[in-house]
Amino acid sequence: METSTSLFTSPLSPSELEQLKPALAARYPLAKGVLGSQLGAFVRRYLTNPNLKSRFGGLKAFTAHYFPEEIVWRGRKGLDDLYDISFPADGSGL
């Protein structure tokens, strides 16, 4: 019965997005198979309220909403999710 990711308790602020997007692009310009635990820890450093689960429904919902083209869920490795990440080399996606 769960529907969309529009039920965020606290959406990403423009200032959080302005800091996070270039940081992600610098850290992961082109990366395959990034563990969700590593990506989540990196993302949380740039959020005022780092609780991804309560704010966005989790990392997977967060990335699907804010970075649908750049960060793609690939599958699982054990208990962790795997993501493929690709940001434009020139930073024009900002």
N, C-alpha and C positions, 0 to 999 in steps of 0.2 A: 504494500500500500504506500510505500515511500515513493515520492514523486521526484521533483527536480531539486537542483542545488540552489533554488531561489529562496530557500528557507534559512538562509544564513542568519546567525544571531548578531554578527558584527561583520559587515562586508569589508573588504580590503579598502583602505583609505587611499586616496590619490598619492599621498606622500609615501605610504608604504610601497605602493606599486612603483613609484619613481625611484626608490632605493633598491627594491628587489629585482626588477627586471634587468638593469645593467649588471648587477652583481651575479645573477644567474648566467647571463650571457658571457661574462668574463670567466666564470668558474667552469661552465659547461658549454663552450661554443659548439661542440659536436661530440656527444658522448652516448655510447650505447650500453645498455645494461646497468644503469646506475641504480643502486639499491635504494628503495624507498626510505629506509631508516637514515641513510646518509643525506638524501635530498631533503627529507623532512627536517633534519637537524639544521641544515644550511638555511632553509626557508624560515624557520622559527627565529633565527637570529635577527631577522629584519622586520618582525611583526611586533606591534605594541602589546598585543595579547596573543601569545604564541600557541594557544590551544587550538590546533587545527581541527580536532574532532568537534568541539563545541561551536566553533566559529563557522566552519565550512563543511562539516560532515566528513572530514578526514583529508588526507593528502591527495588521494585520487580525485575526489570531488573538487578540491581546490585547483589542482592543475587542469582538470577538464574545463573548469569555468574561466580561469584567468589566463591560461596558457595552452589552449586547445591545439594550436598548430606547433608550438615549440616543444612541449613536453607530452609525450605519448606513453600511456601505459602499455607495456609489452607482454607482461605475464607475471609469473611468480617464480621465486627461487626459495624453496623451503617455505618459511613463514613470511617472507618479505616480498614486496612487489618490486618489479623491475621497470624502469622507465628509460626510454630513448629520448635524448634531449638534443635539440638543434636550434640554435639562434642564428639569425643573419649575421654574417661576418662584419658587415658595415654598421651594425647597430640601428639600421633604419626601421626596425620593428617597433621602436619606442614611440 
